[in-house]
Amino acid sequence: MVNAALAISIISIPIFAKAFSNKDRHNIRFSELSKIVEVSKNNQNQDYYVSKNAFVNKNKFYVTFDLVNAFYFSSISIFKKIFIKNYDPTKVLNSKFSNYVINSVIENKKWNNNNDYFIYDLETKPIVSYKNNELLELINNEIYVKNIDLDAINNIRNLINKLEWDKLVLSSKEIDLIEILSGKNNKIIQYLRRDWKYLLNNNVQLQNLIINKFGLEFWNLLNDFYDVYSFNAYLNIDIKNANFYFEKDVKTNDEYDFDNKINDIDKEYLKKHFANFINDKVFFNNNKSKRFSINLIDFQKVFKNINNQLDWENFIEENATSLNNINRILTDIYSFSNEFNTIEKIKLLSNSSITKYYKDILTPILELDPSLNLIYTFLLLLIISITIPLTIFRSIKGEI
């Protein structure tokens, strides 16, 4: 009996010590949770959780009594962290752990500028973590098997080397192919298009695998669409009111910095396509040029020293070093809108590394829902209070 009591004491002391803990009360709320994948130069991947905003309220420390968490979940969590590589507590939120919640610890992160970074939503497996055979399967299932014929491939390849894609002259199959390649209603293909250049970088094997499995024509279509003529695709898919525009479900791998230079794609678009000077007229927005223009004289009331397309291009080039400058220019341009014609506002691309924006990472920790602690602790104590005396009683009687 003495040995049994001693054993119970030895086991109980650390459990109860763990159950009673002083903590800072953190009321932390997050918005726009995402996952950043860091890819090192030797192709080792590491995931980090980040948030657009974190609101933290700190009060004095308090004491919690969480016997269940100390006795049951802590041992599971410690075991998994030791034996499971890249253990992710957010992935065990199933019915077995339905009474647990995720609390995140905020840590400052010093990013390695020599590595590459990609941002994803929490539910999607990062494209940059795919192996070549997985990428082949993805391309096959999400693009190749969707009723693509050779004529459509050839016609679209001829189309995408043009600045403007006229939807009216295309067949339904050709329109469908453009929408499939651009990822309309398909988030994973939007990620594929976004990260294509990285996937092909120093990966000749992937190129050869695609050619061997799907043929040279299909490879040329993919690479033309996602890389060679990516600026043309941007003009026709990503500019609002373009012929094939749709709202995207994925973020870019950059964030906005108003003091930083604008994205090179935006600079090229603003210089050559946003405003066109023809004789004594100025046309706005490439896709609206036939419908809305103003007189050059009226334009010069705001932009006095601009007389032609070359002046405009030089003006944009000079101001492209700052997103703030470009935004001020666009605000002046939008002022030319009137009740009959509106210059569509454009959404410029983000222009700075995500690592400059996300200074902190979140370390998720799975914990018992605090609202259930008292109930479960009471039940455990009740069971223990019944079990221990019963065990001692049976031991005295010689039953165990």
N, C-alpha and C positions, 0 to 999 in steps of 0.2 A: 504493500500500500504506500509506503514511504517512497519507494522507487517510482511508482506511478505518479504520485503528487509532484515529485522532483522533475520528472520528464515533462509533465504538463506545464510546470513553472518555466522550465528552460525554453519550451516552445512558445509560450504565451508572451513572455517579456518582450522579445523583439517585435512580435506582431503588434502588441499594444503600443509599443514605442513608436512604431511606424504609423499606427492608426491616429495617434495624437500628433498633430504637426502644426507648427506656427507658420502662417503664410501671409504674404501681402495680399490684400484683397484686390484683385484685378478685374475690373469690369471692362473687358476688351471686346470691341465689335469691329468686324472687318467688312470691307466691300470689295467687289470685283476680285475675288480670289483667283489666282492663276498659278501655273507651274513653270518655272524657268529651268531649262535643261542646259547644263554646262558641258560642252564637249571639248576635251583637252586635245592637244596636238597628237597624242597617241591613241585618240579615239575612245577614251574612257569617258563615260557619261555619268553625270551626277544631277539629281533632281533637287530643286529648291522650291518652297512654297512662298509666294509673295502676295501682297495685297495693295490695291490702289490707295486705300485709306485704312488706318488703324486708330481707333479712338480708345484711349486708355485712361481710366480713372483709378487713382490709388488712394486707399484709406489705411488706417492703422492695421497692424497685424491682428489676426484672429486665430482661434484654435478650432480645428475641425476634428471630428471623430469619425473616421471612415474605416471601420474594421474590415468590411467586405473588400474594399479596394486593397488594403494592406495585405490581407490574408490570401486573396484569390487572384486578383488581376496583376498585382505587382510582380508576383513570381512568373506569371505567363509573359508579361512584357519583358522582364529581364532575360528570360530564357530566349525569347525571339531575337532580342537585340544582340545576344551573344552568338547565336547559331545561324541566324538568317541574315544573309548579306542584303544591305539596303532595306532593312526592315522599315515598313511604312505603316504606322498605326492607323492611318486613314482607310486602309484597305480591309480592316477587320470589322467594319461597321455592318454586320449582318444581323440576322435575328438572334444569334447566339449572344451578341453584345448589344442588344437593343436598349439596354438600360445605361449605356455609356455615352458620354459626349466628348467632343474634341475641344480641348483648350490649347491654345498656341502660345508658345514662348517667343517673344520678339528678340531677335539677335541682329546686331550690326554685321554686315557682310562686306569683306574686302574682296572684290572681284579681281580675277586675273585677266588683265587686258590681252594676254596672248592667246586666250581661249575663245571659242565661239559660243554664242548664247542664243537660245530660241525660246519663245514663250508659247505655252499651250494652255488650253482649258484643263480642268482637273480630270475630266472623264476620258480624254483621248490619249491613246498611247502615242508618244512623240514619234513623228515620222523619222526624225534623225536617229532614232534608236532602232529602226528597222534594219534587219539584215537584208542582203540582196535578194534572197529567195522570197522574203516577205514582201519586198517592194514589187517583185514580179507578180506575186499573187494579187497584191492590191491593184496594180495596173490592169491585170487581166479581169478581175472581178468588177472593178468600178468604171473601167473605160472600154477595154477591148471587146468584151462580150456583148456590148449594148448596141447591137445592130449597126456596126460600122462597116461600110463597104468601101472598096478601093476608089471608086469615083468620088465619093465624098471626101476622102482623104486628100486626093490630088487637088480637088477644087478649093478646099480650105487652105491647103499649103500655098496656093496661088493667091488666095484672098489675104492671108495674114501678113504678107509683105507690103500691103498697102496701108496708108495712114488711116483711111476711113473704110469701115466695113459696111457696105450697103445691105441692110437686111432684106430689102424688097426684092433683090435679084437672086436670093438664095432659096434653095428647096428646103422643105421641112426637115429632111435628113441632115442637110448641111447646118441648119440652125441648131438642130439637136446636138450635133457633134461639137459645135462651139460651146454650147451650154454644158455639155458633159466635160469637156476639157477645162472650162473655167470653173467648174465646181458648183454650178447652180444647184441649190438644195442638197449639196453634198460637202459637208465640212471637211472630210478627210482629203478630198481632192483639192480643196482650197489650200490646205496645208501643203500638199504635194506641190502645187504650183508655186507657193510662197518659198519653199525650201529646195526647189529643184536644183538651182545652181550649186548649192552646197552639196547636195547628194551626189552630183556628178563630178564634183571637184576631186581630182586624184582618184577617181573610181572608174577606170577604163573597163573593168570587169562588168560593171552594171550596164554600161553601154552595149558591150558585146552580148550580154545575156538577153537584153531587150531585142536586139537585132536578130539573134538566133531564134528566139521564141516567137516574135511577132512580125519580123521582117523589117527590111531597111526603110520602106516607105512609112511604116508606122513610127519607127524611131525618129525619122526626120520630122514627122508631124509633131511629135511630142517636144522635141528639142527646139524646133522653130517657134512653137507656140509659147513655151515656157522660158526660152532663153534668147534665141537669135532675134525674134521680133517681139520681145517682151514689152517694149515701149509702145508698139502698135496695139498690143493687147490691152495695155493700161489705158490708152486713149478710148478704146471701144468697149471696155468692160468695167473699168473702175471710176471713170469720170461720170458724175451724176448726169442723168439724161442722155448718156451715150446709148447707142443702139442695143447693146447687150448688157447694160448696167443692171446690177442687182445688189441688194444689201449683203455685205459679207458677214460671215459668222466667226471669222478668225481675226486675231490681232496681227499687226505687223511686228517684226522683231525690233522695233524702234519705239521711241517715245518723243514727245514734243519738247523742244528747248527753244524758247523765243529769241534767245541771244545767239543761237547757232545758225549756221548757213542752212538754206533750204535743201531739200532732197534734189539730187541731180535730175531726176525724172520730172519733178515739178518745174525746175528751172527751164528745161528744154520745152516743156509744154507751154509755159507762160511766154517764152520768147517767140515761139514760132506758131502757136496754135490758138492761144487764148484771145489774142487781139490781132486782127489782120488789116493792114493799111492798103487800100485799093483806091487809087486816084485821090479824090477829096472825101473819101468815106473811111470810117473805121468800123469794122465788123467785130462783134464779140462772140466768143465761144465758137469753136470750130463747128459744133453740131447745130448751132443756131445762126450761122453766118448769113443764110439766105433770108432770114426773117427779121433781123434787127441790126441796124447800123445807125451811127450818128455822123454828123458832119465833122470833118477834121477841125474846122474852126471852133466848134463847141468843145471838142476834145482838148484843144490847146488852151481853153480857158482854165483848165485844171492842170494840164501838163504842158507848160508853155514851150519847152525846148524840144518837143518831139514832133518831127515833121514827116517821118516815114517809118517803114518797118525796121530799118537798120538802127535808127535812133531808139526805137522802142526796145530792140534786143540789147543794145548797149546799156540802156537804162535798167533793164531787169538784171543784167549781168552785174552792174555796179551795186545793186541793192540786194542781190541774192545771198550776200554774206550774213544777213540777219532775217530771221522769220518775222520779227517785229516790223521791219521795213516793208517787207512784201505784204504783210497784212494791212498796213496803212495804205499802200498803193491799191490793193483790192477794194478797200473800203471806199476810196475815191472813185474807182471804176464802177462800183455798184450804185453810186449816186447818179449815174447816167440813166438808170432805170426810170420808167414812167408808167402811167396807168395803162398804157397800151402794150408795152414791151418790158420784160424783166430780164436782166442779166442774171443767169443762174449762178448762185454762189457755189464756188468749188471748195472741196475739202482737200487741203494740202496733205501730203504724206508726212508722217512723223520723221523727224530729222536728227535724232540723237540716240545713242545706244541705250538699251533698256537698263544696262548696269549703272548708268548715270542717274537714272530715275529711281530705281528700286535700291535703296540704301540698306534696307533691312530684309531679313528672311524670317519665315515663321517655322518654328519647330513644333509640329502637332503632337500632343500628348493625349492619349485616350484615358479618360477618367470616368468614374461612376457619376451619374447625374446627382448633383448635390441634394436635390429634392427627395431622393430615395435613400440617402444615407441613413437617416434616423430610423426609417422603417426596417431596412435590412439589418442594420446594426442591432436593433431591438430583437429581431427574430433570431439572429445568430447567438446573441447573449442568452436568449431564452433556451435555445437548443443546448448551449454549453452548460447553462445552469441546471438543466435536467440531466444531461448526459454524464457529467462528472460525478455528481452524487450517486447516480444509478450505477456507474462503473465501480465506484468505491464500495458501494453496498454489495454488489455481486462479487467483488474481490474478497470482501470479508467473509462472505458465505462460501467462498471457495469455488464459485461457478466459473471464474476466469483466472 
